Amino acid sequence: ISGLKIGAPVEIAGVQIGEVDRIMLSGVNAEVILSIHSDVPIRSDDIASIRTKGIIGDKYVKISPGASDKNVSSGEIL
């Protein structure tokens, strides 16, 4: 999570679909709350990873699509 900031983009296939809403500590783990456009389905086996963009090194969240038929509902953990 190091370097990820609130407002950082969330992308699928290079297209921005949302942004980072909150970053907090949950026990010994970091928890990132994402705000994703309601018309974008996120599947239960999609993988969220933190990547670096460009020379400056800005961080963003990349969602890699899975193959599940089940979509995640608002508030569910990915």
N, C-alpha and C positions, 0 to 999 in steps of 0.2 A: 504494500500500500504506500510505501515511501514515495513521496513526490506527487501522489494523486491529490487533486484539489477539488473542492466543491465547485460545481459548474463545469467540470471536465466533460467532454463529450462521451456518449455511449454510441458505438457504431456496430452495424452488421454489414459486411461486404463493402466497407468504406463509406457507407451512408449513415449520417447521424440520425439516430432514432430517439435520442434522449440525452440526459445529463446526470451527473452525480449530484444527488440531493443532500446526502449527509454521510459523514465518516465518523465512526465512534468505536470505542473499545467495548467488547462484549466478553467479559471474563479475560482470558488471555489471547483472544482472537480479535482481529479487526472486522468490523461489520460495515459494509458500504450499502447505502440505500440509493437505489437508482430510480429516476423519474423517466419512464419510457412512454412514448406516444401511445395512446389507447388503441390505435388502429394497427399496431404492430404486435403480432402474436409471438410470444416467447414460449418455446417448448420446454417440458420438464427436464430434458436431458441436454439442453443448450449449455455451453460452457462459457463463463465470463472470465476473462483474463485481463490483466493490466499490461498495456503496451506503451512504448515510447514512440512519439511521432516527430519526425523531422530532425533537423540538426540541433535545434534548441533543446530537445529532449522533453517536450511537454508530454505528460502522461494522459492516457485515455483508457476507457474500458472497451474491449473488443468482445462481442458475443459471437461465438462460433456455433453454427446451427447443428443440432442433433437430428435424430431420426424419429423421435417419439411422435405419436399422434395426440398426446395430451398436452394442452397448453397450461401455462402457469397463470393463476389468478392474481389479481392485485394483492400485494402483501405477502405472497408466498416467497419462500427462500429458494434461490437458484444455486 
